[in-house]
């Protein structure tokens, strides 16, 4: 019985890891988001912004990101009231941590 539990646990871990985008996929995804006009507004002190950044790992540097603590004027002009806020080419915005799947659906960028 114990062996079955170990096998099931192992298969679950393999499934979860297999469903996560690879660093190469994340980089392509981040580049696509930038090309499609998606912009993330955030601040270094914002825990939700940090959570969003961690979803991209090192690929976060490929995104169009505005640090509202530095570019306060742009954030004011864009009327950024909540962080993080994503703005899209179709003039819509979403103020929350967006799952990668939602970003993909919104922009048409593929995750895999």
C-alpha positions as CSV (number, residue, x, y, z in Angstrom):
1,X,0.0,0.0,0.0
2,X,2.8,2.4,0.9
3,X,4.5,1.8,-2.5
4,X,1.3,2.9,-4.3
5,X,1.2,6.1,-2.3
6,X,4.8,6.9,-3.3
7,X,4.0,6.1,-6.9
8,X,0.9,8.4,-6.9
9,X,2.9,11.2,-5.2
10,X,5.7,10.9,-7.7
11,X,3.3,11.0,-10.7
12,X,1.6,14.0,-9.2
13,X,4.9,15.9,-8.9
14,X,5.8,14.9,-12.5
15,X,2.4,16.1,-13.7
16,X,2.7,19.5,-11.9
17,X,6.2,20.0,-13.2
18,X,5.2,19.0,-16.7
19,X,2.4,21.6,-16.7
20,X,4.7,24.5,-15.7
21,X,6.1,26.6,-18.5
22,X,9.9,26.2,-19.0
23,X,12.2,29.2,-18.8
24,X,12.4,29.3,-22.7
25,X,8.5,29.2,-22.9
26,X,8.3,32.0,-20.3
27,X,10.8,34.1,-22.2
28,X,8.9,33.7,-25.5
29,X,5.6,34.4,-23.6
30,X,7.0,37.6,-22.0
31,X,8.4,38.8,-25.4
32,X,5.0,38.2,-27.0
33,X,3.2,40.1,-24.2
34,X,5.5,43.1,-24.9
35,X,4.9,42.8,-28.7
36,X,1.1,42.7,-28.1
37,X,1.3,46.0,-26.1
38,X,0.7,44.5,-22.5
39,X,2.3,46.8,-19.9
40,X,2.5,45.9,-16.2
41,X,2.6,48.8,-13.7
42,X,3.9,48.0,-10.2
43,X,6.2,49.0,-7.3
44,X,9.1,47.4,-5.7
45,X,7.4,47.4,-2.3
46,X,4.1,45.8,-3.5
47,X,3.9,42.2,-2.4
48,X,1.3,41.4,-5.2
49,X,3.7,42.9,-7.8
50,X,6.5,40.6,-6.4
51,X,4.1,37.7,-6.8
52,X,3.4,38.6,-10.4
53,X,7.1,39.0,-11.1
54,X,7.9,35.6,-9.7
55,X,5.6,33.9,-12.1
56,X,7.9,35.1,-14.9
57,X,11.2,34.3,-13.2
58,X,14.2,35.8,-15.1
59,X,11.9,36.4,-18.1
60,X,10.3,39.3,-16.2
61,X,13.0,41.5,-17.7
62,X,11.5,40.9,-21.2
63,X,8.2,42.5,-20.2
64,X,7.2,46.1,-20.6
65,X,7.2,47.1,-16.9
66,X,6.7,50.5,-15.3
67,X,8.0,51.0,-11.8
68,X,5.6,53.5,-10.3
69,X,8.0,54.6,-7.6
70,X,10.3,55.9,-10.3
71,X,8.0,56.9,-13.1
72,X,5.4,58.5,-10.9
73,X,4.3,60.9,-13.7
74,X,3.5,58.1,-16.2
75,X,1.6,56.2,-13.5
76,X,-0.4,59.3,-12.7
77,X,-1.2,60.0,-16.4
78,X,-2.3,56.4,-16.8
79,X,-4.4,56.7,-13.6
80,X,-2.9,53.7,-11.9
81,X,-4.8,53.4,-8.6
82,X,-4.0,49.7,-7.7
83,X,-0.9,47.6,-8.1
84,X,-0.2,45.6,-10.0
85,X,-2.2,46.9,-13.0
86,X,-1.9,45.5,-16.5
87,X,-2.9,47.7,-19.4
88,X,-3.5,46.3,-22.8
89,X,-3.5,47.5,-26.4
90,X,-7.3,47.4,-26.6
91,X,-7.3,50.2,-23.8
92,X,-8.6,47.8,-21.1
93,X,-6.8,47.3,-17.8
94,X,-6.9,44.7,-15.0
95,X,-5.7,45.5,-11.5
96,X,-4.7,42.2,-9.9
97,X,-2.1,39.5,-10.0
98,X,-3.1,37.8,-13.4
99,X,-2.5,34.1,-13.8
100,X,-0.4,33.4,-16.9
101,X,-3.3,31.6,-18.5
102,X,-5.4,34.7,-18.2
103,X,-2.7,36.8,-19.7
104,X,-2.4,34.3,-22.6
105,X,-6.1,34.4,-23.2
106,X,-6.3,38.2,-23.0
107,X,-3.4,38.8,-25.4
108,X,-3.4,35.7,-27.7
109,X,0.1,34.9,-26.6
110,X,0.9,31.2,-26.2
111,X,2.4,29.6,-23.1
112,X,3.8,26.5,-24.8
